[in-house]
C-alpha cells in the first residue's frame, strides 16, 4: 500500500454502515439483494432502520427444470411474489419494481431514470448495489445497475445535474442527501458488517425464491455453501463470524481519489 493511500484512508474514513437512517438496496434481479447483502438487511431492520428494495429487472430468464412449465408471464409474476415474500421475511415491506426486461433487453437510460426517480422519492442516505468493477463479472444487468448507482450516487447531490436524469417536469427533491454507496458482490471489500444471528435468516430468505433456489437442490446447496464460506472469511477480518463485506465510498471518496479504491 502506497503512502498516499495510507494517508487517504486515515484522513477520509468511511462511516460505519449501521450509522445511517435510510437504506436503498438495488438489485438487478429478484434474488441479488439476498445473495449480496441479506444478512446485513436483516440486521438493519432489527436496528429499526428504514430499508427499501428496488428490483430492476423482471427475472424472466431465471428458468430451470422446476419452472419449465410456466409461461414467461407466469414466471415473472412468480418471481415478483417471491421477492415480496423474501423481503417481508427479512422485515422489508417497501419493495419496488422497475420491471425492465431481464437480460439487458432495455435501454440504459430507462434504468437510470427508474433508479433516479426512486432516489428522488426515497431520499436514501446510502445506496447498495453490485460492484460493477469486478473483473470476473460478465452479467450485463449486474454491470449496468452497479454503474448506474455509481453515476447516480455521485450526482444525486448536484441538483442541477440530477434533474437531467428525471422525466420532464419532475422536481428534484431538495432533501436528497446521498452520503455513500456500498457495493456488494465485490472482491475489494473495505467495510464489514457483523451479522451474528442474521446469517440463517439470509439463507431462509433465499429459499423463499423457490423458483431459483429450491431447498435441497444441488445448485442451491452450492450457493449456500459459498455464502457460508464468504461469511466466515469476512468474519475473520472483523473477529466476528459471520460477517458481510462491501466496497463502500462516502461522498469524498467518490471521485478524484484513486487511492480510495480499496
C-alpha positions in Angstrom: 0.0 0.0 0.0 1.5 3.4 -1.0 2.0 6.3 1.3 -0.7 8.3 -0.4 -3.3 5.5 0.0 -2.4 5.2 3.7 -2.9 8.9 4.3 -6.2 9.0 2.3 -7.6 6.0 4.2 -6.6 7.6 7.5 -7.8 11.0 6.7 -11.1 10.2 4.9 -12.6 7.3 6.8 -15.8 5.7 5.7 -18.6 5.9 8.2 -19.9 2.7 9.9 -22.6 1.2 7.6 -25.0 0.9 10.5 -24.7 4.6 11.2 -27.2 5.8 8.6 -31.0 6.0 8.7 -32.4 5.3 5.3 -31.1 2.5 3.1 -31.8 1.8 -0.6 -30.8 -1.7 -1.8 -30.9 -2.0 -5.6 -30.9 -5.5 -7.1 -30.5 -6.3 -10.8 -32.7 -9.4 -10.4 -35.2 -10.6 -7.8 -32.7 -12.6 -5.7 -29.5 -10.5 -5.9 -30.0 -8.4 -2.7 -30.5 -11.5 -0.6 -27.3 -13.1 -2.0 -25.2 -10.0 -1.7 -26.5 -8.4 1.5 -29.3 -10.4 3.0 -27.8 -10.8 6.5 -27.0 -7.1 6.6 -30.6 -6.2 5.6 -31.8 -8.4 8.4 -29.6 -6.6 10.9 -30.5 -3.1 9.7 -34.2 -3.9 10.1 -33.6 -5.1 13.6 -31.8 -1.9 14.3 -35.1 -0.1 13.3 -33.5 1.4 10.1 -35.7 2.3 7.1 -34.9 -0.2 4.3 -36.2 -0.1 0.8 -35.7 -2.7 -2.0 -35.6 -1.7 -5.7 -35.6 -4.6 -8.1 -34.7 -3.6 -11.6 -35.5 -6.5 -14.0 -38.3 -9.0 -14.1 -36.1 -12.1 -13.9 -37.8 -13.8 -16.8 -34.7 -15.7 -17.8 -34.1 -17.2 -14.3 -35.6 -20.5 -15.5 -34.6 -24.1 -14.6 -36.2 -27.5 -14.8 -38.6 -26.6 -12.0 -40.1 -23.7 -13.9 -40.2 -25.0 -17.4 -43.9 -25.5 -17.3 -44.5 -21.8 -16.5 -45.1 -19.3 -19.3 -42.8 -16.2 -19.3 -45.6 -14.0 -17.8 -46.3 -16.6 -15.1 -42.6 -16.8 -14.2 -42.3 -13.0 -14.0 -45.3 -12.9 -11.6 -44.0 -15.8 -9.5 -40.6 -14.1 -9.1 -42.3 -10.9 -8.1 -44.3 -12.7 -5.5 -41.2 -14.5 -4.2 -39.4 -11.1 -4.0 -42.1 -9.7 -1.8 -42.2 -12.8 0.5 -38.4 -12.9 0.9 -38.2 -9.2 1.6 -41.0 -9.4 4.1 -39.3 -12.3 5.9 -36.3 -10.0 6.3 -38.6 -7.3 7.6 -38.7 -5.1 4.5 -42.2 -4.0 3.4 -41.3 -1.4 0.8 -40.3 -3.4 -2.3 -40.3 -1.6 -5.7 -40.0 -2.9 -9.2 -38.8 -1.3 -12.4 -39.9 -4.4 -14.3 -37.3 -3.9 -17.1 -36.8 -7.0 -19.3 -34.2 -9.3 -17.9 -31.1 -10.0 -19.9 -30.1 -6.4 -20.8 -33.1 -6.1 -23.1 -33.8 -2.4 -22.2 -32.3 1.0 -22.7 -29.7 2.0 -20.1 -31.3 5.4 -20.0 -34.6 3.8 -18.8 -32.7 2.1 -16.0 -31.1 5.4 -15.0 -34.4 7.2 -15.0 -36.1 4.5 -12.9 -33.4 4.4 -10.3 -33.2 8.2 -10.3 -37.0 8.5 -9.6 -36.7 6.1 -6.7 -33.8 8.1 -5.2 -35.8 11.3 -5.6 -38.7 9.7 -3.7 -36.8 7.7 -1.1 -34.0 10.2 -0.3 -31.6 7.4 0.9 -28.6 8.1 3.0 -26.7 5.2 1.4 -27.4 3.1 -1.7 -26.3 -0.6 -2.2 -25.8 -2.4 -5.5 -23.5 -5.0 -7.1 -19.9 -3.9 -7.7 -19.5 -3.3 -11.5 -15.7 -3.2 -11.3 -15.1 -6.8 -10.5 -13.1 -8.1 -13.5 -14.9 -11.5 -13.5 -18.4 -10.0 -13.6 -19.9 -10.6 -17.0 -23.6 -10.3 -16.5 -24.8 -7.1 -18.2 -27.6 -6.5 -15.8 -25.2 -6.5 -12.8 -22.8 -4.3 -14.6 -25.5 -1.8 -15.7 -27.0 -1.5 -12.2 -23.7 -1.1 -10.5 -22.6 1.5 -13.0 -25.9 3.4 -12.6 -25.6 3.5 -8.9 -22.0 4.9 -9.1 -23.2 7.5 -11.5 -26.4 8.5 -9.7 -24.9 8.2 -6.2 -22.4 10.8 -7.1 -24.7 13.2 -9.0 -27.7 12.9 -6.7 -26.2 15.7 -4.5 -25.8 18.0 -7.5 -29.4 19.1 -8.0 -28.9 20.7 -11.5 -27.2 17.7 -12.9 -29.5 15.2 -11.2 -32.5 16.9 -12.7 -31.4 15.7 -16.2 -31.9 12.0 -15.1 -35.6 12.7 -14.2 -38.5 12.9 -16.6 -39.5 16.4 -17.8 -41.4 18.5 -15.1 -40.2 16.2 -12.3 -38.9 18.4 -9.5 -35.7 17.4 -7.8 -36.3 16.7 -4.1 -34.2 19.2 -2.2 -33.9 16.8 0.7 -31.7 14.3 -1.2 -28.5 13.8 0.6 -26.8 10.6 -0.5 -23.8 10.2 1.9 -22.4 7.0 0.5 -22.7 4.0 -1.8 -21.8 0.4 -0.8 -21.1 -2.2 -3.4 -21.8 -5.9 -2.7 -20.6 -9.0 -4.6 -17.2 -7.3 -4.5 -13.6 -8.5 -4.5 -12.4 -5.4 -2.7 -14.4 -5.0 0.5 -13.3 -2.2 2.7 -16.2 -2.2 5.2 -17.7 -5.1 7.0 -20.9 -5.7 8.9 -21.0 -8.2 11.7 -24.1 -10.4 11.1 -24.2 -12.8 14.0 -27.7 -14.1 14.4 -28.7 -13.0 10.9 -26.9 -15.4 8.5 -29.6 -18.1 8.9 -32.3 -15.5 8.1 -30.3 -14.7 4.9 -30.4 -18.3 3.8 -34.1 -18.7 4.7 -34.9 -15.6 2.7 -33.0 -17.1 -0.2 -35.1 -20.3 0.0 -38.2 -18.2 -0.5 -37.0 -17.6 -4.0 -38.1 -21.2 -4.6 -38.2 -21.0 -8.3 -34.5 -20.3 -8.3 -33.3 -21.9 -5.1 -35.4 -24.9 -4.1 -34.3 -26.2 -0.8 -32.2 -29.4 -1.1 -31.4 -28.8 -4.7 -27.7 -29.4 -5.6 -27.2 -25.9 -7.1 -28.9 -24.3 -4.2 -26.7 -26.2 -1.8 -23.6 -24.9 -3.7 -24.8 -21.3 -3.3 -25.5 -21.7 0.4 -22.0 -23.2 0.9 -20.5 -20.3 -0.9 -22.3 -17.8 1.3 -21.2 -19.7 4.4 -17.5 -19.7 3.3 -17.8 -16.0 2.4 -19.3 -15.1 5.8 -16.6 -17.0 7.6 -13.8 -15.3 5.6 -15.2 -11.9 6.2 -15.7 -12.8 9.8 -12.0 -13.4 10.3 -11.4 -9.8 9.2 -13.8 -8.5 11.8 -13.1 -11.1 14.5 -16.8 -11.9 14.4 -18.1 -14.8 12.4 -20.3 -14.4 10.3 -19.9 -11.0 8.5 -20.6 -9.4 5.2 -18.3 -7.2 3.2 -18.8 -4.2 1.0 -16.8 -1.7 -1.1 -18.0 1.5 0.4 -17.4 5.0 -0.8 -18.5 8.1 1.1 -19.1 11.3 -0.8 -15.4 12.5 -0.6 -14.2 9.1 -1.9 -16.4 9.1 -5.0 -14.2 11.0 -7.4 -10.6 12.2 -7.9 -9.1 9.8 -5.3 -7.8 6.6 -7.0 -6.1 5.7 -3.7 -9.6 5.3 -2.1 -10.4 2.4 -4.5 -9.9 0.0 -1.7 
